[in-house]
Amino acid sequence: MEIHETIREQIAANPVLLYMKGSPDQPQCGFSAQVSQVLMACGERFAYIDILANPEIRSHLPEVSEWPTFPQLFIAGELVGGCDIIVEMHESGELQPMIKEVVPADAG
């Protein structure tokens, strides 16, 4: 399917990519809001895709990622998880070093 290839290309092209409802400035659900706030607190740039504005991605991403819910965070091409996992990783101090490792030094 062409949309699956598009999703794989998006994931490969962005070191840190969040599929979310809305945008970091205007999240459209509490879980997306939490994850985007955690990512902003890490202090590195990240890409996002609003699945509400992209219904085809919304319907096919769970097939590609094998993860049924949103938001979904990918770091270095790998699915890290959803809201609960990301918040726990942030609170334990695991998330920020993971992000810093993959974000190019000149991106900030």
FENVEN-V753728 format. One record per residue. N is the residue number from 1. RES is the residue in one small letter. PHI is phi in whole degrees, 0 to 359 (none if undefined). OMEGA is omega as a letter, one per 40 degrees, with the letter a starting at -180 (none if undefined). Layout:
# FENVEN-V753728
n | res | phi | omega
N | RES | PHI | OMEGA
N | RES | PHI | OMEGA
This chain:
# FENVEN-V753728
n | res | phi | omega
1 | m | none | a
2 | e | 296 | a
3 | i | 294 | i
4 | h | 297 | i
5 | e | 294 | i
6 | t | 301 | i
7 | i | 297 | i
8 | r | 300 | i
9 | e | 294 | i
10 | q | 300 | a
11 | i | 296 | a
12 | a | 291 | a
13 | a | 279 | a
14 | n | 236 | a
15 | p | 301 | i
16 | v | 229 | a
17 | l | 227 | i
18 | l | 246 | i
19 | y | 269 | a
20 | m | 217 | i
21 | k | 267 | a
22 | g | 94 | a
23 | s | 231 | i
24 | p | 303 | i
25 | d | 282 | a
26 | q | 220 | i
27 | p | 295 | a
28 | q | 253 | i
29 | c | 205 | a
30 | g | 297 | a
31 | f | 292 | i
32 | s | 296 | i
33 | a | 298 | a
34 | q | 299 | a
35 | v | 294 | i
36 | s | 294 | i
37 | q | 295 | i
38 | v | 298 | i
39 | l | 296 | i
40 | m | 296 | i
41 | a | 294 | i
42 | c | 287 | i
43 | g | 81 | i
44 | e | 242 | i
45 | r | 290 | i
46 | f | 216 | i
47 | a | 267 | i
48 | y | 218 | i
49 | i | 229 | i
50 | d | 279 | a
51 | i | 288 | i
52 | l | 289 | i
53 | a | 275 | a
54 | n | 230 | a
55 | p | 300 | i
56 | e | 292 | i
57 | i | 295 | a
58 | r | 304 | a
59 | s | 281 | a
60 | h | 255 | a
61 | l | 303 | i
62 | p | 301 | i
63 | e | 289 | a
64 | v | 286 | a
65 | s | 274 | a
66 | e | 58 | i
67 | w | 226 | a
68 | p | 277 | a
69 | t | 245 | i
70 | f | 237 | e
71 | p | 286 | i
72 | q | 229 | i
73 | l | 251 | i
74 | f | 245 | i
75 | i | 234 | a
76 | a | 52 | i
77 | g | 81 | a
78 | e | 247 | i
79 | l | 291 | i
80 | v | 270 | i
81 | g | 149 | a
82 | g | 254 | a
83 | c | 303 | a
84 | d | 300 | a
85 | i | 296 | a
86 | i | 296 | i
87 | v | 298 | i
88 | e | 298 | i
89 | m | 296 | i
90 | h | 294 | a
91 | e | 294 | a
92 | s | 275 | i
93 | g | 88 | a
94 | e | 279 | a
95 | l | 289 | a
96 | q | 302 | i
97 | p | 298 | i
98 | m | 299 | a
99 | i | 289 | a
100 | k | 301 | a
101 | e | 294 | a
102 | v | 256 | a
103 | v | 276 | i
104 | p | 302 | a
105 | a | 301 | a
106 | d | 271 | a
107 | a | 279 | a
108 | g | 272 | none
